[in-house]
Amino acid sequence: MRQIFKAEGLKEITKTNKILLGGISALSVSCLLLSCAVFFKEERWSLVPTHSPGTRIEVSSRGFSEHYLREWADWVMQTLMTVSVDTVDRQLGELRAVSSQSRGLLAFLKAQEDFVRGSRVESVFFPKKFEVESGGVVVRGSFRYWLGTSEKPVNQDKSYRLLYKRGPGGLLLLDQVKEVKKGEET
């Protein structure tokens, strides 16, 4: 009789253990799925540009939005091309702080600085069109500059290709600036 009670008790314990093992397995799988969902979830940030506090730019962990790249290209072009002899050091310093320090870019910035200082240029760039491409942005606009003490401006339509790369922490770094000549258009 005791054997029968022991066998029935073991059967109950085995049945309970199987139920508990199934419950633990289900919880483990759901925990793994939730962990994957959290790990692969897209993160979003809202950036507020210093030059325009009323503007909000959305950035996500999946990459740079087209809106963000246009805002970035507009800031780069305004900082690079809207310049005078008095502001060239500060503006090019700002660009060097957010650049990849590539040789081509540093050469371009040096040539820009020499042009502004040597000709005593005051210039303004009015962007008209932004075209986002893989790894860069093409900016088309009007470039107006005054040489030395001349009161008559020189007006030109110019296009520039701004190339970027991701830096540490996913930061967007200016990698190169190339003037797009007529005939080289994309």
C-alpha positions in Angstrom: 0.0 0.0 0.0 2.8 2.4 0.8 4.4 1.7 -2.6 1.2 2.7 -4.3 1.1 6.0 -2.4 4.8 6.7 -3.1 4.2 5.9 -6.8 1.2 8.3 -6.9 3.2 11.0 -5.1 6.0 10.6 -7.6 3.6 10.9 -10.5 2.1 14.1 -9.0 5.6 15.6 -8.5 6.6 14.7 -12.0 3.5 16.2 -13.4 4.0 19.4 -11.3 7.6 19.6 -12.4 6.6 19.3 -16.1 4.1 22.1 -15.7 6.7 24.3 -13.9 9.3 23.5 -16.6 6.8 24.5 -19.3 6.0 27.7 -17.5 9.7 28.6 -17.0 10.4 27.8 -20.7 7.5 30.1 -21.8 8.8 32.9 -19.6 12.3 32.4 -20.9 11.2 32.6 -24.5 9.0 35.7 -23.8 11.9 37.4 -22.0 14.2 36.6 -24.9 11.7 38.1 -27.4 11.2 41.2 -25.3 15.0 41.7 -25.0 15.3 41.4 -28.8 12.5 43.9 -29.3 14.2 46.4 -26.9 17.6 45.9 -28.5 16.4 46.4 -32.1 14.0 49.2 -31.3 14.6 52.4 -33.2 15.7 55.2 -30.9 14.7 58.7 -31.7 16.1 62.0 -30.6 14.9 65.6 -31.1 17.7 68.1 -31.7 17.4 71.8 -31.3 19.8 73.7 -33.5 21.6 76.6 -31.8 21.0 78.9 -34.8 17.3 78.3 -34.8 15.9 77.3 -31.4 12.3 77.1 -32.7 13.2 74.3 -35.0 13.2 70.6 -34.0 15.1 68.0 -36.0 14.3 64.3 -35.6 17.3 61.9 -35.6 17.0 58.2 -35.2 19.3 55.3 -34.6 18.7 53.8 -38.0 20.3 56.7 -39.9 20.0 60.3 -40.8 16.7 61.6 -42.1 16.6 63.6 -45.3 15.4 66.6 -43.3 18.3 66.3 -40.9 20.8 66.1 -43.8 19.3 69.2 -45.5 19.5 71.2 -42.2 23.1 70.1 -41.8 24.0 71.0 -45.4 22.3 74.4 -45.0 24.3 75.1 -41.8 27.6 73.9 -43.4 27.1 76.1 -46.5 26.0 79.2 -44.4 29.1 78.8 -42.2 31.4 78.1 -45.1 30.2 80.6 -47.7 28.6 83.5 -45.8 31.8 84.9 -44.6 34.0 88.0 -44.3 37.6 88.7 -43.3 36.4 89.4 -39.7 34.5 86.1 -39.3 36.6 83.7 -41.4 38.6 82.3 -38.4 35.6 81.6 -36.2 33.6 80.1 -39.0 36.3 77.8 -40.3 37.1 76.8 -36.7 33.5 75.7 -36.2 33.7 73.6 -39.4 37.0 72.0 -38.4 35.4 71.1 -35.0 32.8 69.0 -36.8 34.9 67.6 -39.6 36.8 64.4 -40.2 40.0 66.3 -40.7 40.6 64.6 -44.1 43.4 66.1 -46.3 41.0 67.1 -49.0 38.7 69.0 -46.6 41.6 70.7 -44.9 43.0 71.8 -48.2 39.6 73.1 -49.3 39.2 75.1 -46.0 42.7 76.5 -46.4 42.0 77.6 -50.0 38.7 79.2 -48.8 40.5 81.1 -46.0 43.3 82.3 -48.4 40.7 83.4 -50.9 38.7 85.4 -48.3 41.9 87.0 -46.8 43.8 87.6 -50.0 40.9 89.2 -51.9 39.3 90.7 -48.8 36.1 89.0 -49.8 32.7 89.4 -48.2 30.3 86.7 -49.4 26.8 85.4 -49.0 25.4 82.0 -50.2 21.7 81.6 -50.8 20.9 77.8 -51.1 18.1 77.0 -53.5 18.0 73.3 -53.8 19.3 70.3 -51.7 19.7 66.8 -53.2 20.4 64.1 -50.7 22.4 61.2 -52.2 24.2 58.3 -50.7 27.0 59.6 -48.5 26.5 63.2 -49.3 24.3 66.2 -50.2 24.5 68.4 -53.3 23.6 72.0 -52.6 22.8 74.4 -55.4 22.4 78.1 -54.9 23.5 81.6 -55.6 26.9 82.8 -54.5 27.3 86.5 -54.2 30.5 88.2 -53.2 32.2 91.5 -53.0 35.9 91.8 -53.7 37.9 94.3 -51.5 36.2 97.7 -51.5 34.1 97.0 -54.6 30.5 97.9 -54.2 29.3 95.9 -57.2 28.7 92.2 -56.2 29.7 89.3 -58.4 26.8 86.8 -58.7 27.3 83.2 -59.6 25.2 80.0 -59.5 27.3 77.3 -57.8 26.8 73.7 -56.7 28.7 72.0 -54.0 28.8 68.3 -53.0 29.2 67.9 -49.2 30.4 64.4 -48.3 29.9 63.1 -44.7 30.8 60.1 -42.6 29.8 58.8 -39.3 32.2 59.5 -36.5 32.4 58.2 -32.9 28.9 57.7 -31.4 27.2 58.1 -34.8 28.1 61.8 -35.0 27.8 63.3 -38.5 31.2 64.6 -39.6 31.9 66.7 -42.7 34.4 64.7 -44.8 34.8 66.7 -48.0 33.5 69.7 -49.9 33.7 69.6 -53.7 32.5 72.2 -56.1 30.3 70.6 -58.8 31.2 72.1 -62.2 28.7 72.4 -64.9 28.7 69.2 -66.9 29.6 67.1 -63.8 26.0 67.4 -62.5 24.4 64.3 -61.0 
